[in-house]
Amino acid sequence: MNIQIINGPNLNLLGVREKSIYGSASFEDYLTELQKHFTNINISYYQSNVEGEIINKLHEVGFTADGIVINAGAYTHTSIAIADAIAAITTPVIEVHISNVYKREEFRHRSMLASNCKGVIAGFGMHSYRLGIESLLLA
């Protein structure tokens, strides 16, 4: 099984930015934990701060991967283009968020992506990614 994780803008700063919201671990450290936990799954990781690059990655893997876990960061709330890219592909997509977006600013309460995703997981810290992968295994 091949799972693609896609992280959006500013998530390259995990471990150093807003630790009270995002924790002190880098995503690369957590990715190592995920790979140890899911030994029978090939987990690929991609991060970009650029909307078009995220769309290109969705197009690249969206017909061959077995599942995609995406944390589009702030693009979640603004990008019709990423939503359209998710709608255009056949691979199931799970939207994840580290923080509980519903406990944050009101503009974060609306996802442009959610209606095109299989499901949404938010508020479980880095474990949101593990839960996203586990939900893809249930399919």
N, CA, C and O atoms as a GROMACS GRO file, in nm:
protein
  556
    1MET      N    1   0.085  -0.118   0.000
    1MET     CA    2   0.000   0.000   0.000
    1MET      C    3   0.090   0.124   0.000
    1MET      O    4   0.190   0.130   0.072
    2ASN      N    5   0.052   0.222  -0.081
    2ASN     CA    6   0.127   0.348  -0.092
    2ASN      C    7   0.040   0.464  -0.047
    2ASN      O    8  -0.066   0.491  -0.104
    3ILE      N    9   0.087   0.533   0.056
    3ILE     CA   10   0.017   0.650   0.109
    3ILE      C   11   0.105   0.773   0.090
    3ILE      O   12   0.224   0.771   0.122
    4GLN      N   13   0.047   0.879   0.036
    4GLN     CA   14   0.117   1.006   0.018
    4GLN      C   15   0.067   1.104   0.123
    4GLN      O   16  -0.054   1.127   0.134
    5ILE      N   17   0.158   1.162   0.199
    5ILE     CA   18   0.125   1.272   0.290
    5ILE      C   19   0.168   1.401   0.222
    5ILE      O   20   0.280   1.412   0.172
    6ILE      N   21   0.078   1.499   0.220
    6ILE     CA   22   0.107   1.631   0.162
    6ILE      C   23   0.081   1.735   0.269
    6ILE      O   24  -0.029   1.745   0.323
    7ASN      N   25   0.183   1.813   0.298
    7ASN     CA   26   0.170   1.925   0.392
    7ASN      C   27   0.184   2.056   0.317
    7ASN      O   28   0.266   2.070   0.226
    8GLY      N   29   0.103   2.152   0.356
    8GLY     CA   30   0.102   2.283   0.293
    8GLY      C   31   0.186   2.386   0.364
    8GLY      O   32   0.280   2.353   0.436
    9PRO      N   33   0.152   2.513   0.343
    9PRO     CA   34   0.236   2.624   0.387
    9PRO      C   35   0.260   2.628   0.538
    9PRO      O   36   0.172   2.603   0.619
   10ASN      N   37   0.383   2.660   0.570
   10ASN     CA   38   0.433   2.681   0.706
   10ASN      C   39   0.447   2.554   0.788
   10ASN      O   40   0.498   2.558   0.900
   11LEU      N   41   0.404   2.441   0.735
   11LEU     CA   42   0.418   2.316   0.810
   11LEU      C   43   0.561   2.264   0.808
   11LEU      O   44   0.595   2.172   0.881
   12ASN      N   45   0.645   2.324   0.724
   12ASN     CA   46   0.788   2.294   0.730
   12ASN      C   47   0.851   2.350   0.858
   12ASN      O   48   0.964   2.316   0.892
   13LEU      N   49   0.778   2.436   0.928
   13LEU     CA   50   0.828   2.498   1.052
   13LEU      C   51   0.779   2.426   1.178
   13LEU      O   52   0.799   2.475   1.289
   14LEU      N   53   0.714   2.310   1.161
   14LEU     CA   54   0.668   2.236   1.280
   14LEU      C   55   0.788   2.207   1.370
   14LEU      O   56   0.896   2.171   1.323
   15GLY      N   57   0.766   2.224   1.497
   15GLY     CA   58   0.873   2.205   1.595
   15GLY      C   59   0.937   2.334   1.640
   15GLY      O   60   1.000   2.341   1.745
   16VAL      N   61   0.920   2.438   1.557
   16VAL     CA   62   0.976   2.570   1.594
   16VAL      C   63   0.872   2.681   1.595
   16VAL      O   64   0.894   2.785   1.656
   17ARG      N   65   0.759   2.661   1.530
   17ARG     CA   66   0.657   2.766   1.524
   17ARG      C   67   0.544   2.737   1.622
   17ARG      O   68   0.503   2.622   1.637
   18GLU      N   69   0.496   2.836   1.687
   18GLU     CA   70   0.376   2.830   1.770
   18GLU      C   71   0.362   2.694   1.841
   18GLU      O   72   0.265   2.620   1.820
   19LYS      N   73   0.460   2.664   1.924
   19LYS     CA   74   0.464   2.533   1.991
   19LYS      C   75   0.341   2.507   2.077
   19LYS      O   76   0.304   2.392   2.098
   20SER      N   77   0.278   2.612   2.127
   20SER     CA   78   0.158   2.593   2.209
   20SER      C   79   0.041   2.538   2.126
   20SER      O   80  -0.051   2.478   2.182
   21ILE      N   81   0.045   2.557   1.995
   21ILE     CA   82  -0.059   2.506   1.906
   21ILE      C   83  -0.014   2.377   1.838
   21ILE      O   84  -0.089   2.280   1.832
   22TYR      N   85   0.111   2.376   1.788
   22TYR     CA   86   0.158   2.268   1.702
   22TYR      C   87   0.255   2.171   1.766
   22TYR      O   88   0.294   2.072   1.704
   23GLY      N   89   0.296   2.196   1.890
   23GLY     CA   90   0.389   2.107   1.958
   23GLY      C   91   0.534   2.136   1.923
   23GLY      O   92   0.564   2.228   1.848
   24SER      N   93   0.623   2.056   1.978
   24SER     CA   94   0.766   2.081   1.963
   24SER      C   95   0.836   1.982   1.872
   24SER      O   96   0.958   1.991   1.853
   25ALA      N   97   0.764   1.888   1.814
   25ALA     CA   98   0.826   1.790   1.725
   25ALA      C   99   0.822   1.839   1.581
   25ALA      O  100   0.725   1.901   1.538
   26SER      N  101   0.928   1.810   1.508
   26SER     CA  102   0.927   1.839   1.364
   26SER      C  103   0.845   1.731   1.294
   26SER      O  104   0.824   1.623   1.349
   27PHE      N  105   0.798   1.761   1.173
   27PHE     CA  106   0.722   1.659   1.102
   27PHE      C  107   0.812   1.543   1.063
   27PHE      O  108   0.768   1.428   1.063
   28GLU      N  109   0.936   1.571   1.030
   28GLU     CA  110   1.029   1.465   0.992
   28GLU      C  111   1.047   1.364   1.105
   28GLU      O  112   1.055   1.244   1.081
   29ASP      N  113   1.053   1.414   1.231
   29ASP     CA  114   1.062   1.322   1.346
   29ASP      C  115   0.936   1.238   1.357
   29ASP      O  116   0.943   1.117   1.381
   30TYR      N  117   0.821   1.301   1.340
   30TYR     CA  118   0.696   1.226   1.349
   30TYR      C  119   0.683   1.127   1.233
   30TYR      O  120   0.630   1.017   1.251
   31LEU      N  121   0.730   1.164   1.115
   31LEU     CA  122   0.725   1.075   0.999
   31LEU      C  123   0.800   0.945   1.028
   31LEU      O  124   0.755   0.837   0.989
   32THR      N  125   0.913   0.956   1.094
   32THR     CA  126   0.989   0.837   1.133
   32THR      C  127   0.905   0.746   1.223
   32THR      O  128   0.906   0.624   1.206
   33GLU      N  129   0.832   0.806   1.317
   33GLU     CA  130   0.742   0.728   1.403
   33GLU      C  131   0.633   0.660   1.320
   33GLU      O  132   0.602   0.542   1.342
   34LEU      N  133   0.574   0.734   1.226
   34LEU     CA  134   0.469   0.677   1.141
   34LEU      C  135   0.522   0.557   1.063
   34LEU      O  136   0.456   0.454   1.054
   35GLN      N  137   0.640   0.572   1.007
   35GLN     CA  138   0.697   0.464   0.926
   35GLN      C  139   0.728   0.341   1.011
   35GLN      O  140   0.716   0.228   0.962
   36LYS      N  141   0.766   0.361   1.136
   36LYS     CA  142   0.788   0.247   1.227
   36LYS      C  143   0.656   0.182   1.265
   36LYS      O  144   0.650   0.060   1.282
   37HIS      N  145   0.552   0.262   1.280
   37HIS     CA  146   0.420   0.210   1.318
   37HIS      C  147   0.354   0.132   1.204
   37HIS      O  148   0.294   0.027   1.226
   38PHE      N  149   0.366   0.185   1.082
   38PHE     CA  150   0.304   0.124   0.964
   38PHE      C  151   0.412   0.059   0.877
   38PHE      O  152   0.443   0.109   0.769
   39THR      N  153   0.467  -0.051   0.924
   39THR     CA  154   0.580  -0.113   0.855
   39THR      C  155   0.542  -0.173   0.720
   39THR      O  156   0.628  -0.190   0.634
   40ASN      N  157   0.415  -0.205   0.701
   40ASN     CA  158   0.371  -0.265   0.576
   40ASN      C  159   0.320  -0.163   0.474
   40ASN      O  160   0.266  -0.201   0.370
   41ILE      N  161   0.337  -0.035   0.504
   41ILE     CA  162   0.289   0.071   0.416
   41ILE      C  163   0.406   0.157   0.372
   41ILE      O  164   0.492   0.192   0.453
   42ASN      N  165   0.410   0.191   0.244
   42ASN     CA  166   0.508   0.285   0.193
   42ASN      C  167   0.450   0.425   0.208
   42ASN      O  168   0.355   0.461   0.138
   43ILE      N  169   0.506   0.503   0.300
   43ILE     CA  170   0.458   0.640   0.325
   43ILE      C  171   0.554   0.738   0.262
   43ILE      O  172   0.672   0.743   0.299
   44SER      N  173   0.505   0.815   0.166
   44SER     CA  174   0.584   0.920   0.103
   44SER      C  175   0.540   1.054   0.160
   44SER      O  176   0.425   1.071   0.199
   45TYR      N  177   0.633   1.149   0.164
   45TYR     CA  178   0.605   1.279   0.224
   45TYR      C  179   0.644   1.390   0.128
   45TYR      O  180   0.750   1.386   0.064
   46TYR      N  181   0.557   1.490   0.119
   46TYR     CA  182   0.582   1.608   0.036
   46TYR      C  183   0.530   1.730   0.110
   46TYR      O  184   0.421   1.728   0.167
   47GLN      N  185   0.609   1.837   0.109
   47GLN     CA  186   0.568   1.963   0.170
   47GLN      C  187   0.600   2.076   0.074
   47GLN      O  188   0.706   2.078   0.011
   48SER      N  189   0.506   2.171   0.063
   48SER     CA  190   0.530   2.290  -0.017
   48SER      C  191   0.454   2.407   0.040
   48SER      O  192   0.344   2.392   0.094
   49ASN      N  193   0.513   2.523   0.028
   49ASN     CA  194   0.447   2.648   0.066
   49ASN      C  195   0.375   2.711  -0.053
   49ASN      O  196   0.317   2.819  -0.041
   50VAL      N  197   0.377   2.643  -0.167
   50VAL     CA  198   0.326   2.698  -0.292
   50VAL      C  199   0.202   2.620  -0.338
   50VAL      O  200   0.208   2.499  -0.357
   51GLU      N  201   0.092   2.690  -0.355
   51GLU     CA  202  -0.036   2.628  -0.391
   51GLU      C  203  -0.025   2.543  -0.518
   51GLU      O  204  -0.071   2.429  -0.519
   52GLY      N  205   0.034   2.596  -0.623
   52GLY     CA  206   0.044   2.523  -0.749
   52GLY      C  207   0.126   2.396  -0.737
   52GLY      O  208   0.097   2.297  -0.805
   53GLU      N  209   0.228   2.397  -0.653
   53GLU     CA  210   0.309   2.276  -0.633
   53GLU      C  211   0.228   2.167  -0.562
   53GLU      O  212   0.244   2.049  -0.591
   54ILE      N  213   0.142   2.207  -0.471
   54ILE     CA  214   0.054   2.110  -0.403
   54ILE      C  215  -0.042   2.049  -0.505
   54ILE      O  216  -0.065   1.928  -0.505
   55ILE      N  217  -0.098   2.132  -0.591
   55ILE     CA  218  -0.187   2.083  -0.697
   55ILE      C  219  -0.113   1.988  -0.789
   55ILE      O  220  -0.166   1.882  -0.824
   56ASN      N  221   0.009   2.023  -0.828
   56ASN     CA  222   0.088   1.935  -0.914
   56ASN      C  223   0.113   1.800  -0.848
   56ASN      O  224   0.107   1.696  -0.914
   57LYS      N  225   0.140   1.799  -0.718
   57LYS     CA  226   0.163   1.673  -0.646
   57LYS      C  227   0.035   1.590  -0.642
   57LYS      O  228   0.039   1.468  -0.660
   58LEU      N  229  -0.079   1.654  -0.618
   58LEU     CA  230  -0.207   1.582  -0.621
   58LEU      C  231  -0.229   1.518  -0.758
   58LEU      O  232  -0.272   1.403  -0.765
   59HIS      N  233  -0.201   1.591  -0.865
   59HIS     CA  234  -0.216   1.537  -1.000
   59HIS      C  235  -0.120   1.421  -1.022
   59HIS      O  236  -0.156   1.321  -1.084
   60GLU      N  237   0.002   1.435  -0.972
   60GLU     CA  238   0.106   1.333  -0.992
   60GLU      C  239   0.070   1.200  -0.926
   60GLU      O  240   0.088   1.094  -0.986
   61VAL      N  241   0.019   1.204  -0.804
   61VAL     CA  242  -0.004   1.080  -0.728
   61VAL      C  243  -0.152   1.041  -0.720
   61VAL      O  244  -0.186   0.933  -0.672
   62GLY      N  245  -0.239   1.127  -0.766
   62GLY     CA  246  -0.382   1.110  -0.745
   62GLY      C  247  -0.451   1.002  -0.824
   62GLY      O  248  -0.572   0.983  -0.809
   63PHE      N  249  -0.377   0.931  -0.908
   63PHE     CA  250  -0.435   0.820  -0.982
   63PHE      C  251  -0.359   0.690  -0.956
   63PHE      O  252  -0.394   0.584  -1.009
   64THR      N  253  -0.253   0.698  -0.874
   64THR     CA  254  -0.170   0.580  -0.850
   64THR      C  255  -0.155   0.546  -0.702
   64THR      O  256  -0.145   0.428  -0.668
   65ALA      N  257  -0.154   0.644  -0.614
   65ALA     CA  258  -0.142   0.616  -0.471
   65ALA      C  259  -0.270   0.549  -0.421
   65ALA      O  260  -0.377   0.564  -0.480
   66ASP      N  261  -0.256   0.476  -0.311
   66ASP     CA  262  -0.374   0.412  -0.251
   66ASP      C  263  -0.451   0.508  -0.161
   66ASP      O  264  -0.568   0.484  -0.131
   67GLY      N  265  -0.385   0.614  -0.117
   67GLY     CA  266  -0.450   0.713  -0.034
   67GLY      C  267  -0.361   0.835  -0.016
   67GLY      O  268  -0.239   0.826  -0.027
   68ILE      N  269  -0.424   0.948   0.010
   68ILE     CA  270  -0.354   1.074   0.035
   68ILE      C  271  -0.405   1.131   0.165
   68ILE      O  272  -0.525   1.137   0.189
   69VAL      N  273  -0.311   1.173   0.249
   69VAL     CA  274  -0.343   1.247   0.371
   69VAL      C  275  -0.289   1.387   0.349
   69VAL      O  276  -0.169   1.406   0.328
   70ILE      N  277  -0.377   1.486   0.353
   70ILE     CA  278  -0.336   1.624   0.324
   70ILE      C  279  -0.367   1.716   0.440
   70ILE      O  280  -0.477   1.716   0.495
   71ASN      N  281  -0.267   1.794   0.477
   71ASN     CA  282  -0.286   1.908   0.566
   71ASN      C  283  -0.246   2.029   0.483
   71ASN      O  284  -0.127   2.061   0.471
   72ALA      N  285  -0.342   2.094   0.427
   72ALA     CA  286  -0.316   2.206   0.335
   72ALA      C  287  -0.290   2.337   0.409
   72ALA      O  288  -0.279   2.442   0.345
   73GLY      N  289  -0.280   2.332   0.542
   73GLY     CA  290  -0.255   2.454   0.618
   73GLY      C  291  -0.362   2.558   0.587
   73GLY      O  292  -0.480   2.524   0.572
   74ALA      N  293  -0.322   2.682   0.576
   74ALA     CA  294  -0.417   2.790   0.552
   74ALA      C  295  -0.487   2.780   0.417
   74ALA      O  296  -0.594   2.838   0.398
   75TYR      N  297  -0.428   2.706   0.322
   75TYR     CA  298  -0.496   2.686   0.194
   75TYR      C  299  -0.628   2.610   0.211
   75TYR      O  300  -0.716   2.618   0.125
   76THR      N  301  -0.642   2.538   0.321
   76THR     CA  302  -0.766   2.468   0.349
   76THR      C  303  -0.885   2.564   0.340
   76THR      O  304  -0.992   2.526   0.292
   77HIS      N  305  -0.865   2.685   0.386
   77HIS     CA  306  -0.975   2.781   0.401
   77HIS      C  307  -0.990   2.875   0.281
   77HIS      O  308  -1.082   2.956   0.276
   78THR      N  309  -0.898   2.863   0.184
   78THR     CA  310  -0.899   2.959   0.075
   78THR      C  311  -0.890   2.901  -0.065
   78THR      O  312  -0.924   2.969  -0.162
   79SER      N  313  -0.845   2.777  -0.079
   79SER     CA  314  -0.807   2.729  -0.212
   79SER      C  315  -0.914   2.645  -0.280
   79SER      O  316  -0.930   2.526  -0.254
   80ILE      N  317  -0.985   2.710  -0.368
   80ILE     CA  318  -1.078   2.639  -0.455
   80ILE      C  319  -0.998   2.552  -0.553
   80ILE      O  320  -1.044   2.446  -0.593
   81ALA      N  321  -0.880   2.598  -0.590
   81ALA     CA  322  -0.796   2.523  -0.685
   81ALA      C  323  -0.752   2.389  -0.627
   81ALA      O  324  -0.753   2.288  -0.698
   82ILE      N  325  -0.712   2.384  -0.500
   82ILE     CA  326  -0.676   2.257  -0.438
   82ILE      C  327  -0.800   2.170  -0.423
   82ILE      O  328  -0.794   2.049  -0.444
   83ALA      N  329  -0.912   2.229  -0.387
   83ALA     CA  330  -1.038   2.153  -0.378
   83ALA      C  331  -1.072   2.090  -0.513
   83ALA      O  332  -1.111   1.974  -0.519
   84ASP      N  333  -1.056   2.166  -0.620
   84ASP     CA  334  -1.084   2.114  -0.754
   84ASP      C  335  -0.988   2.001  -0.791
   84ASP      O  336  -1.028   1.904  -0.855
   85ALA      N  337  -0.861   2.014  -0.751
   85ALA     CA  338  -0.763   1.908  -0.779
   85ALA      C  339  -0.801   1.780  -0.706
   85ALA      O  340  -0.787   1.671  -0.762
   86ILE      N  341  -0.847   1.791  -0.582
   86ILE     CA  342  -0.890   1.673  -0.508
   86ILE      C  343  -1.012   1.610  -0.575
   86ILE      O  344  -1.021   1.488  -0.584
   87ALA      N  345  -1.104   1.692  -0.621
   87ALA     CA  346  -1.224   1.640  -0.689
   87ALA      C  347  -1.188   1.569  -0.819
   87ALA      O  348  -1.259   1.477  -0.861
   88ALA      N  349  -1.079   1.611  -0.883
   88ALA     CA  350  -1.043   1.558  -1.015
   88ALA      C  351  -0.972   1.423  -1.009
   88ALA      O  352  -0.965   1.354  -1.111
   89ILE      N  353  -0.919   1.385  -0.894
   89ILE     CA  354  -0.840   1.261  -0.885
   89ILE      C  355  -0.926   1.146  -0.832
   89ILE      O  356  -1.034   1.168  -0.779
   90THR      N  357  -0.875   1.025  -0.848
   90THR     CA  358  -0.950   0.907  -0.804
   90THR      C  359  -0.903   0.852  -0.669
   90THR      O  360  -0.976   0.776  -0.605
   91THR      N  361  -0.784   0.889  -0.626
   91THR     CA  362  -0.732   0.841  -0.498
   91THR      C  363  -0.809   0.906  -0.384
   91THR      O  364  -0.831   1.027  -0.386
   92PRO      N  365  -0.851   0.828  -0.282
   92PRO     CA  366  -0.920   0.888  -0.168
   92PRO      C  367  -0.827   0.979  -0.088
   92PRO      O  368  -0.709   0.949  -0.069
   93VAL      N  369  -0.883   1.091  -0.042
   93VAL     CA  370  -0.806   1.193   0.030
   93VAL      C  371  -0.870   1.215   0.167
   93VAL      O  372  -0.991   1.230   0.180
   94ILE      N  373  -0.785   1.218   0.269
   94ILE     CA  374  -0.827   1.252   0.404
   94ILE      C  375  -0.763   1.386   0.439
   94ILE      O  376  -0.642   1.402   0.431
   95GLU      N  377  -0.845   1.481   0.478
   95GLU     CA  378  -0.797   1.613   0.523
   95GLU      C  379  -0.766   1.602   0.673
   95GLU      O  380  -0.848   1.553   0.750
   96VAL      N  381  -0.647   1.647   0.713
   96VAL     CA  382  -0.611   1.644   0.855
   96VAL      C  383  -0.562   1.781   0.900
   96VAL      O  384  -0.512   1.862   0.822
   97HIS      N  385  -0.578   1.804   1.031
   97HIS     CA  386  -0.526   1.924   1.095
   97HIS      C  387  -0.471   1.886   1.231
   97HIS      O  388  -0.530   1.804   1.302
   98ILE      N  389  -0.360   1.945   1.267
   98ILE     CA  390  -0.296   1.918   1.395
   98ILE      C  391  -0.380   1.978   1.508
   98ILE      O  392  -0.405   1.912   1.609
   99SER      N  393  -0.422   2.101   1.490
   99SER     CA  394  -0.502   2.169   1.592
   99SER      C  395  -0.650   2.146   1.567
   99SER      O  396  -0.691   2.107   1.458
  100ASN      N  397  -0.730   2.172   1.668
  100ASN     CA  398  -0.875   2.170   1.651
  100ASN      C  399  -0.913   2.305   1.592
  100ASN      O  400  -0.923   2.405   1.663
  101VAL      N  401  -0.934   2.308   1.463
  101VAL     CA  402  -0.960   2.433   1.392
  101VAL      C  403  -1.087   2.502   1.442
  101VAL      O  404  -1.103   2.622   1.424
  102TYR      N  405  -1.177   2.427   1.503
  102TYR     CA  406  -1.303   2.483   1.553
  102TYR      C  407  -1.286   2.555   1.686
  102TYR      O  408  -1.379   2.622   1.732
  103LYS      N  409  -1.170   2.542   1.748
  103LYS     CA  410  -1.140   2.616   1.870
  103LYS      C  411  -1.055   2.739   1.840
  103LYS      O  412  -1.009   2.808   1.932
  104ARG      N  413  -1.033   2.766   1.713
  104ARG     CA  414  -0.946   2.875   1.672
  104ARG      C  415  -1.028   2.986   1.605
  104ARG      O  416  -1.150   2.991   1.622
  105GLU      N  417  -0.964   3.072   1.531
  105GLU     CA  418  -1.031   3.184   1.466
  105GLU      C  419  -1.143   3.135   1.375
  105GLU      O  420  -1.135   3.027   1.317
  106GLU      N  421  -1.247   3.215   1.365
  106GLU     CA  422  -1.365   3.174   1.289
  106GLU      C  423  -1.335   3.141   1.143
  106GLU      O  424  -1.397   3.050   1.087
  107PHE      N  425  -1.242   3.213   1.080
  107PHE     CA  426  -1.214   3.184   0.940
  107PHE      C  427  -1.160   3.043   0.921
  107PHE      O  428  -1.166   2.990   0.810
  108ARG      N  429  -1.108   2.981   1.026
  108ARG     CA  430  -1.057   2.844   1.017
  108ARG      C  431  -1.168   2.739   1.029
  108ARG      O  432  -1.142   2.619   1.013
  109HIS      N  433  -1.289   2.782   1.055
  109HIS     CA  434  -1.400   2.688   1.072
  109HIS      C  435  -1.455   2.638   0.939
  109HIS      O  436  -1.536   2.545   0.937
  110ARG      N  437  -1.414   2.696   0.830
  110ARG     CA  438  -1.465   2.659   0.697
  110ARG      C  439  -1.353   2.600   0.613
  110ARG      O  440  -1.249   2.663   0.592
  111SER      N  441  -1.375   2.478   0.565
  111SER     CA  442  -1.279   2.413   0.476
  111SER      C  443  -1.333   2.414   0.334
  111SER      O  444  -1.446   2.372   0.310
  112MET      N  445  -1.252   2.460   0.243
  112MET     CA  446  -1.287   2.455   0.101
  112MET      C  447  -1.266   2.313   0.047
  112MET      O  448  -1.322   2.277  -0.057
  113LEU      N  449  -1.186   2.232   0.118
  113LEU     CA  450  -1.148   2.100   0.069
  113LEU      C  451  -1.241   1.988   0.116
  113LEU      O  452  -1.258   1.888   0.046
  114ALA      N  453  -1.301   2.004   0.233
  114ALA     CA  454  -1.369   1.894   0.303
  114ALA      C  455  -1.474   1.822   0.217
  114ALA      O  456  -1.484   1.700   0.223
  115SER      N  457  -1.550   1.895   0.140
  115SER     CA  458  -1.656   1.829   0.064
  115SER      C  459  -1.602   1.738  -0.046
  115SER      O  460  -1.676   1.654  -0.098
  116ASN      N  461  -1.476   1.753  -0.081
  116ASN     CA  462  -1.414   1.668  -0.183
  116ASN      C  463  -1.328   1.558  -0.122
  116ASN      O  464  -1.268   1.479  -0.194
  117CYS      N  465  -1.321   1.554   0.011
  117CYS     CA  466  -1.240   1.454   0.080
  117CYS      C  467  -1.328   1.344   0.136
  117CYS      O  468  -1.447   1.363   0.159
  118LYS      N  469  -1.266   1.229   0.157
  118LYS     CA  470  -1.338   1.116   0.217
  118LYS      C  471  -1.377   1.148   0.360
  118LYS      O  472  -1.482   1.105   0.408
  119GLY      N  473  -1.292   1.224   0.431
  119GLY     CA  474  -1.318   1.260   0.569
  119GLY      C  475  -1.221   1.365   0.617
  119GLY      O  476  -1.126   1.401   0.548
  120VAL      N  477  -1.247   1.414   0.738
  120VAL     CA  478  -1.165   1.519   0.799
  120VAL      C  479  -1.134   1.478   0.943
  120VAL      O  480  -1.222   1.434   1.016
  121ILE      N  481  -1.007   1.494   0.981
  121ILE     CA  482  -0.963   1.465   1.117
  121ILE      C  483  -0.890   1.588   1.168
  121ILE      O  484  -0.798   1.638   1.102
  122ALA      N  485  -0.929   1.638   1.285
  122ALA     CA  486  -0.867   1.760   1.339
  122ALA      C  487  -0.857   1.752   1.491
  122ALA      O  488  -0.943   1.695   1.558
  123GLY      N  489  -0.749   1.811   1.542
  123GLY     CA  490  -0.739   1.832   1.685
  123GLY      C  491  -0.666   1.727   1.765
  123GLY      O  492  -0.667   1.733   1.888
  124PHE      N  493  -0.603   1.631   1.701
  124PHE     CA  494  -0.533   1.526   1.773
  124PHE      C  495  -0.381   1.540   1.765
  124PHE      O  496  -0.308   1.442   1.778
  125GLY      N  497  -0.336   1.663   1.743
  125GLY     CA  498  -0.192   1.685   1.729
  125GLY      C  499  -0.139   1.609   1.609
  125GLY      O  500  -0.210   1.588   1.511
  126MET      N  501  -0.014   1.569   1.617
  126MET     CA  502   0.047   1.494   1.506
  126MET      C  503  -0.026   1.362   1.483
  126MET      O  504  -0.021   1.307   1.372
  127HIS      N  505  -0.092   1.310   1.585
  127HIS     CA  506  -0.163   1.183   1.569
  127HIS      C  507  -0.276   1.193   1.468
  127HIS      O  508  -0.329   1.090   1.426
  128SER      N  509  -0.315   1.314   1.429
  128SER     CA  510  -0.416   1.329   1.324
  128SER      C  511  -0.371   1.258   1.196
  128SER      O  512  -0.453   1.202   1.123
  129TYR      N  513  -0.240   1.260   1.169
  129TYR     CA  514  -0.188   1.192   1.049
  129TYR      C  515  -0.204   1.040   1.063
  129TYR      O  516  -0.245   0.974   0.968
  130ARG      N  517  -0.171   0.985   1.178
  130ARG     CA  518  -0.187   0.841   1.201
  130ARG      C  519  -0.334   0.801   1.185
  130ARG      O  520  -0.365   0.700   1.122
  131LEU      N  521  -0.422   0.882   1.243
  131LEU     CA  522  -0.565   0.854   1.231
  131LEU      C  523  -0.611   0.863   1.086
  131LEU      O  524  -0.697   0.786   1.043
  132GLY      N  525  -0.554   0.955   1.010
  132GLY     CA  526  -0.586   0.966   0.868
  132GLY      C  527  -0.544   0.841   0.792
  132GLY      O  528  -0.620   0.790   0.709
  133ILE      N  529  -0.425   0.792   0.820
  133ILE     CA  530  -0.378   0.669   0.754
  133ILE      C  531  -0.466   0.551   0.796
  133ILE      O  532  -0.505   0.471   0.711
  134GLU      N  533  -0.497   0.541   0.924
  134GLU     CA  534  -0.582   0.432   0.972
  134GLU      C  535  -0.719   0.435   0.905
  134GLU      O  536  -0.775   0.330   0.874
  135SER      N  537  -0.773   0.554   0.883
  135SER     CA  538  -0.904   0.562   0.818
  135SER      C  539  -0.897   0.514   0.673
  135SER      O  540  -0.993   0.458   0.621
  136LEU      N  541  -0.783   0.536   0.607
  136LEU     CA  542  -0.767   0.487   0.470
  136LEU      C  543  -0.758   0.333   0.467
  136LEU      O  544  -0.798   0.271   0.369
  137LEU      N  545  -0.707   0.274   0.574
  137LEU     CA  546  -0.698   0.128   0.581
  137LEU      C  547  -0.834   0.062   0.598
  137LEU      O  548  -0.851  -0.056   0.567
  138LEU      N  549  -0.931   0.138   0.647
  138LEU     CA  550  -1.066   0.085   0.668
  138LEU      C  551  -1.145   0.072   0.538
  138LEU      O  552  -1.247   0.004   0.533
  139ALA      N  553  -1.097   0.138   0.435
  139ALA     CA  554  -1.172   0.141   0.308
  139ALA      C  555  -1.179   0.006   0.242
  139ALA      O  556  -1.238  -0.007   0.134
   0.00000   0.00000   0.00000
